[in-house]
Structure formats: C-alpha cells, structure tokens
C-alpha cells in the first residue's frame, strides 16, 4: 500500500519501566479524516503512542512515516528529532508559560510574526492578549494553547486529552468549539480521549487502543456501530453484549437464540455461537407489544431499575437476560416507568450487530 494512501503509518513497540508493553500498528488516512480520535480505556497506551508520534519518546523498534517523511525507522537507524517533525503537541495541562502574557505565549514558536496575531484573532483572544495565564479561565487557557500550537504551522497536531483539565460544564460547552477550531485550522489532528461523548463530538476517524494494542480503526460512526470484537464493543459503550447462537436464517435475516428468546438480525453470514451486540440507545420501550413500531424484535421484560441521568434515563430490564435501554427522561416520565413494571423492549433487526464467539 502506497504511503499517500494512508499518510500516517506507524508500527512500533515500546516497553515501559512499569512493565507496560505497547505494540501498536495503525494507518490513518489524513486526507479523509481531519480529526482522528485515539480512543481507549485509561492505561491502554494512548498518551504513550502520542508521545512516540511526536518524538518525545522513542520506540524500542518499528517505524513511523508521515506522508513522504520517515520520522523513525529502527531497522535503518533513522530518528527525526521532535523539532524537525513539525508535529504540534497540546498537553493535558496546556503547559503555558506562567510568566508570559497570552500574546507572548502564542508568539513563542510562531514560524512567522503575523501568525500569532492571526490566531489570537481567529480564536477570539485579542482582548486577553496582555493577561497572564493565571488570570484567564480554563477554557481561555485551552484556546491560548491551541493558538500557540497552530501559530507554529504544524503539519500534524497532537492533542493529549485537551478537555480533561476542565470542569464538566466547561468541557461540555467547549467540545463543539474545539471541533470547529480544529477543522477551520486546516491541520490534520489526532486527539487522545477515553470519553465516548467527546469522541463522537470531535472525531471523523477512530483508532481503538486496548491493553497496548490497536484493536480497530475506521470511520468513527462505523467503529461505534460495528465494533470488531467484544473488547472494542465494551470500550465504545455497547452495554448489551448477549451470548447466543444463530439457529435459523431466511430472506436476509438470521435468528439468534439468547436463552429462551429469539432475536432477529440482518444475516451476518455466520453460524454457531455468537454475541448479539445492541447499543442501549437503540432500545425503545413500550407498554404493549402492539405499539406502533417498525422493530422486528419485541421483547417482553420487567423493569429492574430506572436511573435518571440528566436529560436521559437508564432503564435496566429483565427479558430472561439483562437488557439496558437508554431513553429520554421525558419518555420515561410519559411511560411512567417504575421498577417491577412490565414493558416491551423494541429493537430493530438492523440495530443488532453480530460478533463470532
């Protein structure tokens, strides 16, 4: 496969003193994916991989290629220093110089004098340019750090959990603003996060890293809807992973038996033991099986618990097996959902993703 087909190619190994082993292989099509999310649970090696790409750490072996440049190749003895890679790095704590004003922070490292002024304006920081970092908010500090990184005109921008230092309310408010700024900045970006909502708000492409290994890459929505295995499914928040077996297939549909219940899905062309994966938000609830719905699956169940989560409600059901539904709080109120109530869980066949066991 040619370099330009993927633009960023990395296959490397790194053993840390703690005993953690990173064996990562990834290809990122930067022309198709303006913002790539490096996603996975805490401790999976995301920040380590980002530091290897930036050149802040060196792999034990392997290679890193960006477009037509080789940044690292252990077999050929090539190591390009961080300052030569033109990879901007945005740290979790932003790493602003506390004794420098906003303007001087942004000017630091700018490739051309006019770039600092340009990014101060584009990110709405001109009124703050004389202030010190301690005198501005966390969200403003984030924009200053981003302006400084973009003023250096990087070929690639790397962001290590850029929203993690903010409180929950500020983080929610700034997600879409950060996405807009990254896209308008015109620089391919890779963002580390373990937050599903953050990933969905920010990314185009996703790389899932679990226990030091890349488990799946692809368009973000595709990875969320069709995880490659159970570990990825759990990492991206699929709450319903049901062990079953395909027992029949007909006219493009297959029937999975889960306990004593049959669940219909789009025929995956597989046989035998499988996992049926259903996202909680793909489950709708109704008081009767005759409720108007295009769902082929109408599962009788009893409510075990109802937990309100802001504008949503998480409903745990017993359908002969545990099943979780996430509905709007308004829907939960209109249906008067209470523990021990009988309901029907509606699931479309197209919402059931099959994995081989």
Secondary structure, DSSP 8 states (H G I E B T S, - for coil): --HHHHEEEEEEEEE-TTS-EEEEEEEEETTT-SEEEEE-STTSSHHHHHHHHHTSS--SEEEEEETTEEEEETTTTEE--HHHHTEEEE-TTTT--TTSBHHHHHHTT-SSHHHHHHHHHHTT-GGGTTSBGGGS-HHHHHHHHHHHHHHTT-SEEEEESTTTTS-HHHHHHHHHHHHHHHHHHT--EEEEE--HHHHHHH-SEEEEEETTEEEEEEEHHHHHHS-SSHHHHHHTT--EEEEEEEEEEETTEEEEEETTEEEEEE--S--EEEEEEE-GGG-EEESSTTSS---SEEEEEEEEEEEEETTEEEEEEESSSEEEEEEEHHHHHHTT--TT-EEEEEE-GGG-EEEE-
